[in-house]
Amino acid sequence: MTPITYIIRNRTKVQVNYLDAKSFSFGILAPHESSQTNIIQLFVPDAAAITNIRLALINSGGMVFSTSTFGIDTRAFIDENVVPESFFQGVSDKSNDSQYNVNISSLNRLASEYVYLNVNVPISQDFMAGIIRYQWLFDYA
């Protein structure tokens, strides 16, 4: 089975990887800045159906949750103006039942809804790009 993550740029899907984990570049941010929003989607072409989709934050890059926020939101459509309104509350232990996993609805049998991700840096810390990692978790038939 080959899970594929798409990242959306200018309303176009660009294949990112064939893996179930990915670190995203949110750019280099100064203290008290918010990143651009990355839009991603899980697509599993080798399955009959995917269900119980979750996204786990598996590495916060050393940023602590009491001062920074890791935004996440989902939509059934692409809207590059969406700013995430919900937040990851902690780092997942990569297990299916981790309390920190975020449930993602299915868009159709083989794809998740579009997931919107961003990060807000605390006033006391710079943020270097590419150090936050996410992992997809899902059931399939």
N, C-alpha and C positions, 0 to 999 in steps of 0.2 A: 504494500500500500504506500502511496506517495502523497503525503500532504503537501500542499503548495500554499504559500502565503503570497497574497497580492498586496502591494501598496498602491494607493491611488494618488496619481499626480495629474493635475489638470483634467480631472474626470476620466482619466485613462488608467486601466489596470496594468501595472508593471509587475511581472513575476519577480519575487525577491529570492526565494529559496525553496529547496526541496526538503527542508528540515523542519522539525517541530519546535525549534527554539531560534530566536533571532534577537540580536541587539539592534536598536534603532538609533540613528543619529538625530538628535533634537537640536543640533547646532551647539556652539559654545555660547553659554549664557552668562551674563554678569549677575551679581547678586540682585535679588528681588525682580527678576525677569521671568516671563512665561515663554515657553517654547512655542514654535509653530505646532499645529495639530497634525499628527500623522494618522492617516486612514488606512486600515488594513482589513483583509478578509481572508478567511480560511476556505480553501476549496480542496476537496478530496476526490479526484477523478476515478480512482480505482475502487471506490466503495459503492455499494448499492444505496446506502444512506448513512448520514452521520447524525448523531443525536447527542444530547447531554454535553454540549460544547462549553468549555470553560477556558478562560485565559488567566494565566498565573504570572505574577511579577516574581521572577526568581533571583533577581539581583538588582538592588537599588543603587548600586554604584557608591555605596558608603553614605548616601544621603539619608538622614533620619526622618521618620514620619512625623515627629513632633514639630518640625520646622519646615518641611517641604511637602508638596502634594504631587501625586502621580495621578493625573486625570484619566478617566475612561468613560466612554458613553457609547451607545449603539444606536443604529438607525437602519431601516430597511432601504434606505436610499443614500446616494452620495450628496453631501452638502459640505463644501469646503469651508463654510463659514461657521460650522458647529464648533463650539468650545465645550469640552467635557464638563459635565455638572456633577458627576459622581467621582469617587476617588478610591484607589487601592488603599487598604488599611494596614498592609503588612506584606512581608515576603513569604511566598508559598514554599512549602517543603517539597513541591513537585508531585505530591500525592493527589489522586483524584478527589479526595474528600477534604482537602485543606480548607480551613475556614477562610482563607484569604483569596481563594479562587473567585473569579467574577464570572457569573453565568452569562452566556452569549446565546441569543436566540438564533434559530436556523432561518435563513432566507429561503432556501429550498432544500431538496434532499441532499445535495452535495456541497452546499456552501453555507457559511455563517452570514449573519447580518454584517454590515460594515461597522468596524470598531474604530472609534476615535480616541487617540492617545495623546497626552501632552504631559509636561512636567513644569512645575513652578518652583523656582529656586529660592531658598531662604535668603534673607538679607545679608547673612554672614558668610555665604559660601559661593564660590564660582562653580560652574558645572562644565566638565569636559565631555564632549560628544562621544557617543558610542559605548557607554558603560552600563546602561540599563538593559536588562535582558528579560524577555517575556517568553512564555512557553504555552503552546496550545495543548489542551487535554480534551479528549472527546471519545465517545463510543461509536462504533461503526458496524455495519452489517455487510 
